[in-house]
Amino acid sequence: MPKPKVYWLKPIREPAPRSVLGIDARLIAMFGKVLQPDVRPLPDKKVRLIRDLLARKRQLNEARTQELNRQHKAPKVLAASHKRLIKVLDKEIAWVNDKLIQQVSEITVWQRTVEILRSVPGVGDGLAFTLLGELPELGKLSNRQVAALCGLAPFNRDSGQMKGKRRIKGGRAPIRTVLYMAMLSAIQHNPVMKSFYQRLVAQGKHKKVAITACMRKMMTILNTMVRNNQEWQMNN
């Protein structure tokens, strides 16, 4: 009886799938070739350190706020635990603030900008350092562009015949958050911001809308001051 024939199937080699990383790289290359965006240099080591310190300060402040909120609802038996943790967070925030002051003082090209920013009533180290680290374009762009980068430029929400309310969106959230807290102080101690805020409220604007408008006006003033190398004056 003859032996049965054996057939061997040759494996089919499929082409290796394109990696997602390779696809992304090609899309980025096409984007750059078509739109040709401006080349921006990477921030140096000191600037990156300041940004890291600012990020750490935001994290610690958020943790402190969360712990304070928990403390209000916690039973008395846990009060000591909350107090201990809040005390530790306060020490860490103070340490970060000291490091920020030290690092900013070592960048000589920033010193004049720091003087200009601090000359504005309502602008403290927190906002000044945030603008230096997160908004290096300050004083180099138009007021409209700076407002958009901070997420303070209103955008239309229209569709066909429907006219929606204009709302702010996008931008660099850390700047907007710090600027909001600074504005709460500025509308109390800065005569220009206080008058502008009161006028908007008197016109029927919602208080948060008025504060947002004050934030946009403040960034316009700061951008102009830095561009003109001019400190705060009451006629700003």
N, CA and C of each residue as an Amber inpcrd file, in Angstrom:
protein
   708
   0.8630000  -1.1960000   0.0000000   0.0000000   0.0000000   0.0000000
   0.8890000   1.2310000   0.0000000   0.6890000   2.1330000  -1.0100000
   1.5420000   3.3310000  -1.0830000   1.3040000   4.2610000   0.1230000
   2.3970000   4.9290000   0.5070000   2.2850000   5.8680000   1.6180000
   1.5430000   7.1360000   1.1860000   0.7000000   7.6540000   2.0540000
  -0.0120000   8.8990000   1.6880000   0.9570000  10.0880000   1.5900000
   0.6590000  10.9630000   0.6300000   1.4880000  12.1640000   0.4840000
   1.1900000  13.1690000   1.5980000   2.2520000  13.7820000   2.0330000
   2.1370000  14.7880000   3.0810000   2.3640000  16.1740000   2.4670000
   1.4660000  17.0720000   2.6940000   1.5670000  18.4300000   2.1380000
   1.8900000  19.4050000   3.2960000   2.9280000  20.1710000   3.0770000
   3.3270000  21.1750000   4.0810000   2.8510000  22.5560000   3.6140000
   2.1600000  23.2190000   4.5060000   1.6710000  24.5590000   4.1930000
   2.7460000  25.5860000   4.5400000   3.1090000  26.3660000   3.5780000
   4.1200000  27.3860000   3.8010000   3.4840000  28.5880000   4.5160000
   4.0350000  28.9680000   5.6380000   3.4270000  30.1110000   6.3600000
   3.5040000  31.3900000   5.5460000   2.4310000  32.1410000   5.6310000
   2.3680000  33.4240000   4.9190000   2.8480000  34.5230000   5.8700000
   3.8690000  35.1980000   5.4380000   4.4100000  36.2880000   6.2610000
   3.6500000  37.5770000   5.9810000   2.9410000  38.0460000   7.0020000
   2.1970000  39.2930000   6.8570000   3.1310000  40.4660000   7.1400000
   2.9230000  41.5600000   6.4510000   3.7680000  42.7310000   6.7190000
   3.5480000  43.2310000   8.1470000   4.6290000  43.6650000   8.7550000
   4.5430000  44.1620000  10.1290000   3.6480000  45.3940000  10.1850000
   2.7270000  45.4220000  11.1340000   1.8350000  46.5860000  11.2230000
   2.6140000  47.8450000  11.5710000   2.1710000  48.9430000  11.0100000
   2.8050000  50.2210000  11.3190000   2.5120000  50.6050000  12.7710000
   3.5390000  50.9970000  13.4400000   3.3510000  51.3800000  14.8330000
   2.5940000  52.6890000  14.9200000   1.8640000  52.8180000  15.9990000
   1.1170000  54.0640000  16.2330000   2.0770000  55.2370000  16.3350000
   3.2350000  54.9870000  16.9630000   4.2160000  56.0560000  17.1070000
   4.6910000  56.5490000  15.7540000   4.8990000  55.6010000  14.8040000
   5.3260000  56.0000000  13.4700000   4.2780000  56.8190000  12.7510000
   3.0170000  56.4480000  12.9010000   1.9280000  57.2050000  12.2860000
   1.8680000  58.6100000  12.8640000   1.9830000  58.7120000  14.1820000
   1.9670000  60.0270000  14.8180000   3.1220000  60.8870000  14.3200000
   4.2990000  60.2830000  14.1800000   5.4660000  61.0390000  13.7280000
   5.2540000  61.5830000  12.3220000   4.6580000  60.7580000  11.4400000
   4.4040000  61.2190000  10.0750000   3.3700000  62.3440000  10.0440000
   2.3250000  62.2230000  10.8750000   1.3120000  63.2760000  10.9170000
   1.9030000  64.5890000  11.4230000   2.7570000  64.4990000  12.4450000
   3.3900000  65.7110000  12.9570000   4.2990000  66.3380000  11.9020000
   5.0210000  65.4850000  11.1600000   5.8900000  66.0010000  10.1050000
   5.0790000  66.6870000   9.0080000   3.9330000  66.0870000   8.6240000
   3.0710000  66.7020000   7.6100000   2.5090000  68.0210000   8.1060000
   2.1100000  68.0540000   9.3870000   1.5830000  69.2840000   9.9820000
   2.6270000  70.4020000   9.8970000   3.8700000  70.0780000  10.2910000
   4.9120000  71.0940000  10.2510000   5.2260000  71.5630000   8.8500000
   5.1830000  70.6380000   7.8750000   5.4920000  71.0070000   6.4930000
   4.4250000  71.9060000   5.9000000   3.1560000  71.6450000   6.2250000
   2.0630000  72.4140000   5.6280000   1.8900000  73.7670000   6.3190000
   1.8160000  73.7760000   7.6500000   1.5260000  75.0160000   8.3760000
   2.7680000  75.8220000   8.7170000   3.9270000  75.1420000   8.8090000
   5.1910000  75.8100000   9.1290000   5.0630000  76.7370000  10.3440000
   4.7630000  76.1780000  11.5220000   4.6380000  77.0020000  12.7230000
   5.9850000  77.5900000  13.1340000   5.9200000  78.6510000  13.9050000
   7.1400000  79.2910000  14.3910000   7.9080000  78.3400000  15.3010000
   9.2090000  78.3450000  15.1470000  10.0650000  77.5010000  15.9820000
  10.3060000  78.2130000  17.3110000   9.9490000  77.5370000  18.3950000
  10.1370000  78.1060000  19.7230000  11.1750000  77.3000000  20.4880000
  12.1630000  77.9590000  21.0680000  13.1990000  77.2160000  21.7980000
  12.6400000  76.6000000  23.0770000  13.1930000  75.4780000  23.4660000
  12.7920000  74.8510000  24.7170000  13.2500000  75.6940000  25.8950000
  12.4560000  75.7690000  26.9650000  12.8880000  76.5210000  28.1420000
  14.1240000  75.8890000  28.7560000  14.9730000  76.7330000  29.3360000
  16.1970000  76.1990000  29.9230000  15.8940000  75.4760000  31.2410000
  16.9410000  74.9620000  31.8500000  16.7860000  74.1120000  33.0250000
  16.1610000  74.8750000  34.1900000  16.5500000  76.1300000  34.3870000
  16.0210000  76.9070000  35.5130000  14.5300000  77.1980000  35.3340000
  14.1370000  77.5070000  34.1150000  12.7200000  77.7850000  33.8540000
  11.8890000  76.5210000  34.0770000  12.4060000  75.3830000  33.6510000
  11.6830000  74.1180000  33.8610000  11.5640000  73.8190000  35.3530000
  12.6020000  74.1440000  36.1150000  12.5390000  73.9290000  37.5600000
  11.4720000  74.8180000  38.1970000  11.3840000  76.0570000  37.7480000
  10.3750000  76.9770000  38.2870000   8.9740000  76.4720000  37.9440000
   8.7860000  75.9550000  36.7520000   7.4820000  75.4000000  36.3810000
   7.1400000  74.1930000  37.2430000   8.1350000  73.3750000  37.5280000
   7.9050000  72.2180000  38.3980000   7.5250000  72.6640000  39.8050000
   8.1770000  73.7060000  40.2990000   7.8460000  74.2260000  41.6230000
   6.4360000  74.8070000  41.6440000   6.0610000  75.5050000  40.5880000
   4.7040000  76.0480000  40.5090000   3.6690000  74.9250000  40.4770000
   3.9680000  73.8670000  39.7290000   3.0530000  72.7310000  39.6820000
   2.9340000  72.0730000  41.0470000   4.0680000  71.9420000  41.7360000
   4.0390000  71.3430000  43.0690000   3.2490000  72.2040000  44.0440000
   3.3740000  73.5110000  43.9290000   2.6140000  74.4070000  44.8010000
   1.1170000  74.2530000  44.5630000   0.7040000  74.1120000  43.3030000
  -0.7120000  73.9020000  43.0050000  -1.2020000  72.5890000  43.6110000
  -0.3840000  71.5510000  43.5160000  -0.7690000  70.2630000  44.0850000
  -0.9470000  70.3520000  45.6000000  -0.0160000  71.0210000  46.2550000
  -0.0990000  71.1480000  47.7120000  -1.2990000  71.9890000  48.1270000
  -1.5680000  73.0620000  47.3890000  -2.7260000  73.8940000  47.7090000
  -4.0270000  73.1270000  47.5220000  -4.0940000  72.3060000  46.4670000
  -5.2890000  71.4910000  46.2570000  -5.4650000  70.4770000  47.3870000
  -4.3580000  69.8580000  47.8040000  -4.4340000  68.8910000  48.9060000
  -4.8650000  69.5690000  50.1960000  -4.3830000  70.7750000  50.4240000
  -4.7610000  71.5190000  51.6360000  -6.2460000  71.8720000  51.6160000
  -6.7320000  72.3000000  50.4570000  -8.1590000  72.6270000  50.3400000
  -9.0210000  71.3910000  50.5760000  -8.6090000  70.2690000  50.0210000
  -9.3550000  69.0220000  50.2310000  -9.3810000  68.6410000  51.7110000
  -8.2480000  68.8020000  52.3740000  -8.1900000  68.4330000  53.7890000
  -9.0380000  69.3770000  54.6450000  -9.0570000  70.6500000  54.2900000
  -9.9120000  71.5940000  55.0150000 -11.3880000  71.2330000  54.8340000
 -11.7590000  70.8430000  53.6210000 -13.1460000  70.4440000  53.3780000
 -13.5060000  69.1900000  54.1680000 -12.5850000  68.2520000  54.2630000
 -12.8400000  67.0440000  55.0510000 -12.9440000  67.3790000  56.5310000
 -12.1500000  68.3260000  56.9730000 -12.1420000  68.6820000  58.3930000
 -13.4920000  69.2210000  58.8490000 -14.1640000  69.9550000  57.9690000
 -15.4570000  70.5310000  58.3280000 -16.5180000  69.4500000  58.5500000
 -16.3950000  68.3130000  57.8690000 -17.4100000  67.2690000  57.9570000
 -16.9960000  66.1050000  58.8570000 -15.7410000  66.0940000  59.2910000
 -15.2410000  64.9570000  60.0660000 -15.6840000  65.0500000  61.5270000
 -15.8010000  63.9270000  62.2100000 -16.1270000  63.9480000  63.6370000
 -14.9590000  64.5150000  64.4560000 -15.2530000  64.8860000  65.6970000
 -14.2440000  65.5290000  66.5380000 -13.0500000  64.6150000  66.8090000
 -13.2760000  63.3080000  66.8230000 -12.1950000  62.3860000  67.1310000
 -11.0910000  62.4440000  66.0710000 -11.4260000  62.9130000  64.8530000
 -10.4360000  63.0050000  63.7730000  -9.8610000  64.4070000  63.6000000
 -10.2660000  65.3250000  64.4490000  -9.8270000  66.7160000  64.2970000
  -8.3090000  66.8390000  64.3740000  -7.6840000  66.1160000  65.3190000
  -6.2290000  66.2150000  65.4920000  -5.4950000  65.7140000  64.2520000
  -6.0290000  64.6570000  63.6190000  -5.3980000  64.1190000  62.4110000
  -5.4120000  65.1410000  61.2850000  -6.5510000  65.8110000  61.1080000
  -6.6460000  66.8340000  60.0660000  -5.7100000  67.9960000  60.3470000
  -5.6330000  68.4260000  61.5860000  -4.7700000  69.5490000  61.9360000
  -3.3060000  69.2230000  61.6750000  -2.9020000  67.9890000  62.0000000
  -1.5040000  67.6010000  61.7690000  -1.1660000  67.6270000  60.2840000
  -2.0640000  67.0860000  59.4690000  -1.7930000  67.0450000  58.0360000
  -1.7920000  68.4430000  57.4310000  -2.7040000  69.2990000  57.8540000
  -2.7370000  70.6750000  57.3490000  -1.4610000  71.4180000  57.7400000
  -0.9680000  71.1560000  58.9390000   0.2800000  71.7820000  59.3850000
   1.4490000  71.3480000  58.5110000   1.4980000  70.0590000  58.1750000
   2.5590000  69.5610000  57.2900000   2.4600000  70.2040000  55.9090000
   1.2370000  70.3130000  55.3850000   1.0540000  70.9270000  54.0680000
   1.4540000  72.3940000  54.0760000   1.1540000  73.1020000  55.1640000
   1.5630000  74.5000000  55.2740000   3.0830000  74.6340000  55.2240000
   3.7870000  73.7130000  55.8980000   5.2470000  73.7490000  55.8760000
   5.7870000  73.4790000  54.4730000   5.1810000  72.5310000  53.7810000
   5.6290000  72.2110000  52.4320000   5.3800000  73.3820000  51.4750000
   4.2240000  74.0340000  51.6170000   3.9200000  75.1960000  50.7640000
   4.9130000  76.3180000  51.0330000   5.2380000  76.5500000  52.2960000
   6.2210000  77.5810000  52.6340000   7.5920000  77.2460000  52.0470000
   7.9620000  75.9670000  52.0840000   9.2430000  75.5530000  51.5140000
   9.2790000  75.8040000  50.0040000   8.1840000  75.4690000  49.3080000
   8.1220000  75.7030000  47.8650000   8.1960000  77.1950000  47.5650000
   7.5180000  78.0140000  48.3550000   7.5620000  79.4610000  48.1430000
   8.9850000  79.9920000  48.2850000   9.6980000  79.5100000  49.2870000
  11.0890000  79.9450000  49.4870000  11.9620000  79.5320000  48.2970000
  11.7540000  78.3150000  47.7950000  12.5230000  77.8590000  46.6410000
  12.1980000  78.6810000  45.3990000  10.9250000  79.0540000  45.2420000
  10.5480000  79.8800000  44.0980000  11.2330000  81.2350000  44.1490000
  11.2070000  81.8660000  45.3170000  11.8580000  83.1690000  45.4620000
  13.3430000  83.0580000  45.1440000  13.9680000  82.0100000  45.6250000
  15.3960000  81.8120000  45.3820000  15.6930000  81.6070000  43.9030000
  14.9230000  80.7430000  43.2460000  15.1850000  80.4350000  41.8470000
  14.9090000  81.6320000  40.9370000  13.8270000  82.3680000  41.2120000
  13.5120000  83.5350000  40.3830000  14.5830000  84.6050000  40.5460000
  15.1040000  84.7760000  41.7600000  16.1330000  85.7980000  42.0020000
  17.4320000  85.4910000  41.2630000  17.6390000  84.2310000  40.8870000
  18.8670000  83.8520000  40.1880000  18.7940000  84.0860000  38.6830000
  17.6120000  84.4000000  38.1560000  17.4580000  84.6810000  36.7230000
  17.4570000  86.1940000  36.5480000  18.5910000  86.7380000  36.1950000
  18.7680000  88.1960000  36.1650000  17.8660000  88.8690000  35.1310000
  17.6000000  88.1920000  34.0010000  16.8020000  88.8250000  32.9530000
  15.3450000  88.9920000  33.3710000  14.9370000  88.3280000  34.4430000
  13.5560000  88.4390000  34.9120000  13.3490000  89.5490000  35.9360000
  14.4170000  90.0860000  36.4770000  14.2720000  90.9800000  37.6170000
  13.4830000  92.2370000  37.2790000  13.7190000  92.7930000  36.1040000
  12.9690000  93.9930000  35.7210000  11.4910000  93.6660000  35.5290000
  11.2060000  92.5210000  34.9330000   9.8080000  92.1220000  34.7550000
   9.1290000  91.9010000  36.0970000   9.8510000  91.3240000  37.0480000
   9.2900000  91.1330000  38.3860000   8.9520000  92.4770000  39.0210000
   9.8260000  93.4570000  38.8750000   9.5680000  94.7930000  39.4240000
   8.3280000  95.4110000  38.7970000   8.1770000  95.2520000  37.4840000
   7.0130000  95.8170000  36.8010000   5.7320000  95.1550000  37.2840000
   5.7410000  93.8390000  37.3830000   4.5320000  93.1200000  37.7880000
   4.1700000  93.4320000  39.2370000   5.1480000  93.4750000  40.1120000
   4.8840000  93.7350000  41.5220000   4.4320000  95.1600000  41.7870000
   4.6730000  96.0630000  40.8530000   4.2540000  97.4520000  41.0600000
   2.7480000  97.6160000  40.9490000   2.0530000  96.5980000  40.4270000
   0.5960000  96.6760000  40.2540000  -0.0890000  96.2640000  41.5460000
  -0.9560000  97.1060000  42.1140000  -1.7060000  96.6970000  43.3170000
  -2.5510000  95.4560000  43.0460000  -2.3970000  94.4540000  43.8870000
  -3.1330000  93.2070000  43.7210000  -2.3170000  92.0930000  43.0960000
  -1.1270000  92.4150000  42.5900000  -0.2490000  91.4090000  41.9890000
   0.8570000  91.0840000  42.9880000   0.8580000  89.8510000  43.4850000
   1.8810000  89.4150000  44.4230000   2.8400000  88.4380000  43.7730000
   3.6480000  87.7970000  44.6120000   4.6380000  86.8520000  44.1020000
   3.9800000  85.6750000  43.3830000   2.8320000  85.2210000  43.8930000
   2.1800000  84.0640000  43.2840000   1.8430000  84.3030000  41.8270000
   1.1980000  85.4260000  41.5190000   0.8350000  85.7300000  40.1350000
   2.0610000  86.0820000  39.3170000   2.9840000  86.8530000  39.8920000
   4.1830000  87.2560000  39.1570000   5.0020000  86.0490000  38.7370000
   5.2320000  85.1180000  39.6650000   6.0290000  83.9340000  39.3450000
   5.3030000  83.0310000  38.3490000   3.9770000  82.9500000  38.4720000
   3.2090000  82.1280000  37.5340000   3.2950000  82.6860000  36.1190000
   3.2120000  83.9980000  35.9790000   3.3090000  84.6040000  34.6580000
   4.7000000  84.4280000  34.0700000   5.7240000  84.5250000  34.9030000
   7.0870000  84.3460000  34.4130000   7.3150000  82.9200000  33.9300000
   6.8090000  81.9500000  34.6920000   7.0420000  80.5570000  34.3470000
   6.1150000  80.0090000  33.2860000   4.8410000  80.4070000  33.3280000
   3.8390000  79.8170000  32.4430000   3.5110000  80.6700000  31.2270000
   3.9220000  81.9460000  31.2320000   3.5860000  82.8400000  30.1230000
   4.8160000  83.6290000  29.6910000   5.8300000  82.9590000  29.1170000
   7.0220000  83.6860000  28.6660000   6.7340000  84.6410000  27.5160000
   5.5570000  84.4970000  26.8690000   5.2020000  85.3950000  25.7610000
   4.7370000  86.7590000  26.2340000   4.6060000  86.9640000  27.5460000
   4.0890000  88.2350000  28.0710000   4.9570000  89.3980000  27.5880000
   4.3130000  90.3950000  27.0040000   5.0190000  91.5680000  26.4940000
   5.5020000  91.4230000  25.0630000   5.3590000  90.2260000  24.4860000
   5.8430000  89.9800000  23.1290000   4.7150000  89.7810000  22.1320000
   3.4870000  89.5990000  22.6300000   2.3440000  89.3660000  21.7560000
   1.3310000  90.4900000  21.9150000   0.3170000  90.4730000  21.0650000
  -0.7510000  91.4670000  21.1830000  -1.6140000  91.1560000  22.3930000
  -2.3920000  92.1340000  22.8150000  -3.2650000  91.9380000  23.9710000
  -4.2980000  90.8420000  23.7140000  -4.8030000  90.7620000  22.4960000
  -5.7830000  89.7280000  22.1530000  -5.1470000  88.3410000  22.2290000
  -3.9230000  88.2170000  21.7510000  -3.2420000  86.9250000  21.7790000
  -2.9440000  86.4790000  23.2070000  -2.5160000  87.4160000  24.0430000
  -2.2270000  87.0810000  25.4370000  -3.4960000  86.6610000  26.1640000
  -4.6020000  87.3670000  25.9000000  -5.8730000  86.9980000  26.5210000
  -6.2980000  85.5940000  26.1020000  -6.0590000  85.2440000  24.8400000
  -6.4120000  83.9050000  24.3620000  -5.5300000  82.8470000  25.0170000
  -4.2410000  83.1350000  25.1810000  -3.3430000  82.1780000  25.8220000
  -3.7310000  81.9180000  27.2720000  -4.2730000  82.9290000  27.9260000
  -4.7110000  82.7710000  29.3180000  -6.1040000  82.1810000  29.4300000
  -6.7520000  81.9460000  28.2990000  -8.1070000  81.4020000  28.3350000
  -9.1380000  82.4330000  28.7460000  -8.8900000  83.6990000  28.4320000
  -9.7900000  84.7730000  28.8380000 -10.4850000  85.4330000  27.6520000
 -10.2180000  84.9490000  26.4480000 -10.8500000  85.5230000  25.2630000
 -12.2020000  84.8510000  25.0320000 -13.2900000  85.6150000  24.9500000
 -14.6100000  85.0070000  24.7310000 -14.7630000  84.5080000  23.3010000
 -15.4060000  83.3540000  23.1550000 -15.6600000  82.7710000  21.8370000
 -17.1640000  82.6560000  21.6190000 -17.5690000  82.8810000  20.3680000
 -18.9840000  82.7820000  20.0200000 -19.4430000  81.3260000  20.0400000
 -20.7020000  81.1220000  20.3590000 -21.3210000  79.7960000  20.3240000
 -22.5680000  79.8690000  19.4450000 -22.3450000  80.2330000  18.1930000
 -23.4370000  80.4050000  17.2470000 -23.5460000  79.1820000  16.3480000
 -24.7580000  78.8870000  15.9310000 -25.0150000  77.7880000  15.0000000
 -26.2320000  78.1480000  14.1630000 -25.9980000  78.4570000  12.8910000
 -27.1110000  78.8670000  12.0450000 -27.6980000  80.1870000  12.5230000
 -28.9930000  80.1840000  12.8080000 -29.6500000  81.3860000  13.2930000
 -29.6100000  81.4960000  14.8140000 -29.1100000  80.4550000  15.4610000
 -29.0290000  80.4760000  16.9170000 -27.8070000  81.2760000  17.3740000
 -28.0280000  82.2020000  18.2570000 -26.9680000  83.0260000  18.8120000
 -26.7630000  82.6400000  20.2690000 -25.6680000  81.9620000  20.5420000
 -25.3810000  81.5360000  21.8990000 -24.5780000  82.5750000  22.6720000
 -24.4500000  82.3350000  23.9460000 -23.6710000  83.2400000  24.7870000
 -22.1820000  83.0370000  24.5280000 -21.4510000  84.1260000  24.5770000
 -20.0070000  84.0460000  24.4060000 -19.3850000  83.5610000  25.7190000
 -18.4760000  82.6040000  25.6060000 -17.8470000  82.0170000  26.7820000
 -16.3440000  81.9030000  26.5560000 -15.6200000  81.9640000  27.6770000
 -14.1770000  81.7490000  27.6000000 -13.8990000  80.2540000  27.6480000
 -12.8120000  79.8420000  27.0290000 -12.4470000  78.4270000  27.0470000
 -10.9940000  78.2810000  26.6230000 -10.4450000  77.1100000  26.9000000
  -9.0810000  76.8190000  26.4860000  -8.0630000  77.6190000  27.2750000
  -6.9140000  77.8140000  26.6650000  -5.8660000  78.5860000  27.3120000
  -5.1270000  77.7900000  28.3880000  -4.2850000  78.4690000  29.1060000
  -3.4630000  77.8570000  30.1370000  -4.1420000  78.0200000  31.4920000
  -4.7380000  76.9290000  31.9330000  -5.5640000  76.9460000  33.1370000
  -4.8210000  77.4080000  34.3850000  -3.5440000  77.0360000  34.6040000
  -2.8650000  77.5030000  35.8240000  -2.8140000  79.0190000  35.9410000
  -2.6350000  79.7050000  34.8100000  -2.5990000  81.1710000  34.8500000
  -3.9670000  81.7070000  35.2400000  -5.0010000  81.1720000  34.6360000
  -6.3540000  81.6610000  34.9080000  -6.7410000  81.4430000  36.3710000
  -6.3310000  80.3140000  36.9330000  -6.6740000  80.0190000  38.3300000
  -6.0060000  81.0060000  39.2850000  -4.7110000  81.2250000  39.0950000
  -3.9820000  82.1550000  39.9770000  -4.4690000  83.5840000  39.7600000
  -4.7500000  83.9420000  38.5160000  -5.2140000  85.2960000  38.2210000
  -6.5720000  85.5600000  38.8580000  -7.4280000  84.5480000  38.9200000
  -8.7440000  84.7210000  39.5540000  -8.5860000  85.0700000  41.0320000
  -7.7090000  84.3390000  41.7240000  -7.5000000  84.6100000  43.1400000
  -6.8750000  85.9890000  43.3380000  -5.9590000  86.3740000  42.4510000
  -5.3510000  87.7020000  42.5530000  -6.3720000  88.8030000  42.3020000
  -7.3250000  88.5320000  41.4190000  -8.3260000  89.5490000  41.0960000
  -9.2720000  89.7910000  42.2670000  -9.5300000  88.7670000  43.0690000
 -10.3710000  88.9700000  44.2500000  -9.7420000  89.9800000  45.1970000
  -8.4110000  90.0120000  45.2280000  -7.7120000  91.0150000  46.0280000
  -7.6330000  92.3530000  45.3030000  -7.4450000  92.3030000  43.9750000
  -7.2670000  93.5350000  43.2110000  -8.5200000  94.4060000  43.2180000
  -9.7160000  93.7750000  43.1640000 -10.9410000  94.5810000  43.1430000
 -11.2120000  95.2210000  44.4980000 -10.4120000  94.8570000  45.5070000
 -10.5300000  95.5000000  46.8120000  -9.4740000  96.5850000  47.0060000
  -8.2780000  96.3880000  46.4200000  -7.1480000  97.2700000  46.7170000
  -6.6120000  98.0220000  45.5050000  -7.0150000  97.6350000  44.3090000
  -6.5600000  98.3360000  43.1120000  -7.6680000  99.2820000  42.6550000
  -7.4490000 100.5980000  42.7120000  -8.5310000 101.5480000  42.3690000
  -9.0750000 101.3620000  40.9510000  -8.1990000 101.0500000  39.9980000
  -8.6410000 100.9040000  38.6100000  -9.5240000  99.6690000  38.4620000
  -9.0760000  98.5530000  39.0170000  -9.8560000  97.3240000  38.9210000
 -11.1500000  97.4180000  39.7300000 -11.0780000  98.0610000  40.8830000
 -12.2640000  98.2170000  41.7180000 -13.3300000  99.0370000  41.0100000
 -12.9250000 100.1470000  40.3910000 -13.8760000 100.9950000  39.6720000
 -14.4620000 100.2660000  38.4720000 -13.6220000  99.5420000  37.7420000
 -14.0860000  98.8040000  36.5640000 -15.0640000  97.7100000  36.9710000
 -14.7580000  96.9990000  38.0320000 -15.6390000  95.9260000  38.5190000
 -16.9900000  96.4880000  38.9630000 -16.9750000  97.5490000  39.7390000
 -18.2210000  98.1380000  40.2330000 -19.0710000  98.6680000  39.0860000
 -18.4420000  99.2100000  38.0660000 -19.1940000  99.7170000  36.9240000
 -19.8790000  98.5810000  36.1630000 -19.1970000  97.4580000  36.0150000
 -19.7990000  96.3190000  35.3210000 -20.9650000  95.7410000  36.1150000
 -20.7960000  95.6250000  37.4220000 -21.8770000  95.0990000  38.2560000
 -23.0740000  96.0350000  38.2200000 -22.8180000  97.3450000  38.2450000
 -23.9060000  98.3170000  38.1880000 -24.6670000  98.2370000  36.8690000
 -23.9940000  97.7860000  35.8070000 -24.6440000  97.6320000  34.5090000
 -25.4530000  96.3430000  34.4030000 -25.4210000  95.5310000  35.4680000
 -26.2080000  94.3020000  35.4760000 -25.4240000  93.0460000  35.1560000
 -24.1220000  93.1650000  35.0450000 -23.3060000  91.9910000  34.7660000
 -23.2540000  91.0790000  35.9940000 -23.2630000  89.7680000  35.7320000
 -23.0730000  88.8180000  36.8290000 -21.6850000  89.0220000  37.4250000
 -21.5590000  88.7950000  38.7350000 -20.2880000  89.0790000  39.4030000
 -19.1340000  88.2690000  38.8290000 -19.3710000  86.9970000  38.5110000
 -18.2990000  86.1880000  37.9300000 -17.9270000  86.6830000  36.5350000
 -18.9190000  87.1350000  35.7830000 -18.6400000  87.7050000  34.4640000
 -17.8210000  88.9790000  34.6100000 -18.1600000  89.7840000  35.6150000
 -17.4130000  91.0220000  35.8580000 -15.9770000  90.7210000  36.2730000
 -15.7920000  89.7060000  37.1100000 -14.4340000  89.3360000  37.5290000
 -13.6240000  88.8500000  36.3260000 -14.2480000  88.0610000  35.4510000
 -13.5510000  87.5860000  34.2510000 -13.1400000  88.7560000  33.3640000
 -14.0200000  89.7390000  33.2220000 -13.6800000  90.9200000  32.4270000
 -12.5270000  91.6870000  33.0660000 -12.5090000  91.7460000  34.4020000
 -11.3990000  92.4030000  35.1030000 -10.0980000  91.6420000  34.8970000
 -10.1690000  90.3270000  34.8980000  -8.9780000  89.5120000  34.6520000
  -8.4160000  89.7910000  33.2610000  -9.3040000  89.8860000  32.2810000
  -8.8620000  90.1720000  30.9140000  -8.2490000  91.5620000  30.8250000
  -8.8490000  92.5290000  31.4960000  -8.3040000  93.8810000  31.5020000
  -6.9540000  93.9210000  32.2070000  -6.8240000  93.1760000  33.3020000
  -5.5530000  93.1290000  34.0240000  -4.4450000  92.5680000  33.1370000
  -4.7260000  91.4790000  32.4070000  -3.7110000  90.9050000  31.5360000
  -3.3460000  91.8620000  30.4050000  -4.3200000  92.6220000  29.9250000
  -4.0260000  93.6270000  28.9020000  -3.0840000  94.6890000  29.4410000
  -3.3390000  95.1220000  30.6740000  -2.4790000  96.1330000  31.2970000
  -1.0820000  95.5840000  31.5340000  -0.9940000  94.3760000  32.0840000
   0.3140000  93.7850000  32.3800000   1.1120000  93.5600000  31.1020000
   0.4520000  93.1000000  30.0610000   1.1400000  92.8680000  28.7920000
   1.6980000  94.1710000  28.2300000   0.9090000  95.2400000  28.3140000
   1.3640000  96.5420000  27.8150000   2.5090000  97.0850000  28.6580000
   2.4270000  96.9280000  29.9770000   3.4740000  97.4250000  30.8590000
   4.8040000  96.7250000  30.5990000   4.7550000  95.4040000  30.4550000
   5.9920000  94.6600000  30.1980000   6.5490000  95.0210000  28.8250000
   5.6890000  95.1630000  27.8420000   6.1540000  95.5130000  26.4970000
   6.7990000  96.8930000  26.4700000   6.2390000  97.8350000  27.2420000
   6.7640000  99.2070000  27.2730000   7.7950000  99.4290000  28.3680000
   8.1020000  98.3770000  29.1400000   9.0680000  98.4910000  30.2420000
   8.6710000  99.6280000  31.1890000   7.4110000  99.6300000  31.5900000
   6.8530000 100.7210000  32.3850000   6.1410000 100.1720000  33.6080000
   6.4040000 100.7480000  34.7700000   5.7530000 100.3110000  35.9790000
   4.3560000 100.9170000  36.0900000   3.6230000 100.4710000  37.1180000
   2.2220000 100.8470000  37.2900000   2.0620000 102.3510000  37.5230000
   1.0650000 102.9180000  36.8560000   0.6660000 104.2950000  37.0600000
  -0.8400000 104.3390000  37.1840000  -1.3450000 105.2820000  37.9450000
  -2.7700000 105.3420000  38.2040000  -3.6120000 105.5940000  36.9820000
  -3.0230000 106.1000000  35.9010000  -3.8040000 106.3690000  34.6950000
  -3.8350000 105.1760000  33.7540000  -3.3490000 103.9670000  34.2290000
  -3.3520000 102.7780000  33.3730000  -4.7850000 102.3460000  33.0620000
